[in-house]
């Protein structure tokens, strides 16, 4: 019963992260242009830098408190969805694998 538990916990957690990711994607225009007053040029530069370096922070998306903001920022920065799922999924799978190992 360990494998189904691992699959369901990881899948559910990834689905929740995808919801948060899309909140960032669809909140992008409102957040940057209206609330923060960031112009298009600065936004494109930030997205480019995040794609190069910040994307690996998604390996920590399993952490309490900072995991959801990391997923939201990934959406705001328009991270490729497949890369998002892969990186966030690796971290979440590792988390549940360790937890199951410690409990069994």
C-alpha positions in Angstrom: 0.0 0.0 0.0 3.0 2.3 0.1 3.3 3.0 -3.6 -0.4 4.1 -4.0 0.0 6.3 -1.0 3.2 7.9 -2.4 1.5 8.4 -5.8 -1.7 9.9 -4.4 0.1 12.2 -1.9 2.5 13.5 -4.6 -0.1 13.9 -7.2 -2.5 15.8 -4.9 0.3 18.1 -3.8 1.4 18.8 -7.4 -2.2 19.5 -8.4 -2.5 22.1 -5.6 0.7 23.6 -6.8 -0.6 23.8 -10.4 -3.6 25.8 -9.1 -1.3 28.3 -7.4 0.9 28.4 -10.5 -2.1 29.4 -12.6 -3.1 32.0 -10.0 0.2 33.6 -10.8 -0.2 33.2 -14.6 -3.6 34.9 -14.6 -2.7 37.5 -12.0 0.4 38.5 -14.0 -1.0 41.6 -15.7 -3.0 42.8 -12.7 -0.1 42.3 -10.3 2.7 43.8 -12.3 1.0 46.6 -14.2 -1.7 47.9 -11.9 -0.4 47.1 -8.4 3.3 47.3 -8.7 3.7 49.7 -11.6 6.4 47.5 -13.3 6.8 48.4 -17.0 7.0 45.8 -19.8 10.8 46.1 -20.3 11.6 45.5 -16.6 9.1 42.6 -16.5 10.7 40.9 -19.5 14.2 41.2 -17.9 12.9 39.8 -14.6 11.3 36.9 -16.4 14.5 36.1 -18.3 16.6 36.1 -15.2 14.1 34.0 -13.3 14.0 31.5 -16.2 17.8 31.2 -16.0 18.4 31.0 -12.3 15.2 31.1 -10.2 13.5 28.2 -11.8 15.5 25.8 -9.6 14.0 27.2 -6.5 11.0 25.1 -7.4 12.8 22.1 -6.0 11.9 23.6 -2.7 8.2 24.0 -3.5 7.4 21.3 -0.9 8.5 23.5 2.0 5.8 24.8 4.3 5.3 28.6 4.2 7.5 29.3 1.2 6.3 26.6 -1.2 3.1 28.3 -2.3 4.8 31.6 -2.9 7.4 29.9 -5.0 4.7 28.3 -7.1 2.9 31.7 -7.5 6.1 33.5 -8.5 6.7 30.7 -11.1 3.3 31.5 -12.6 4.0 35.2 -12.5 7.3 34.6 -14.3 5.7 32.4 -16.9 7.8 29.3 -16.2 7.1 26.6 -18.7 4.4 24.4 -17.2 6.2 21.1 -17.9 9.4 22.4 -16.3 7.3 23.6 -13.3 5.7 20.2 -12.9 9.0 18.4 -13.2 10.9 20.5 -10.7 8.1 20.9 -8.2 7.3 17.2 -8.6 10.8 16.1 -7.9 10.9 17.9 -4.6 7.4 16.8 -3.6 8.1 13.1 -4.5 11.4 13.3 -2.5 9.5 14.7 0.5 6.9 12.0 0.6 9.4 9.3 -0.1 11.4 10.4 2.9 8.3 10.6 5.1 7.2 7.2 4.1 10.6 5.8 4.7 10.7 7.3 8.2 7.3 6.0 9.1 7.6 2.5 7.8 
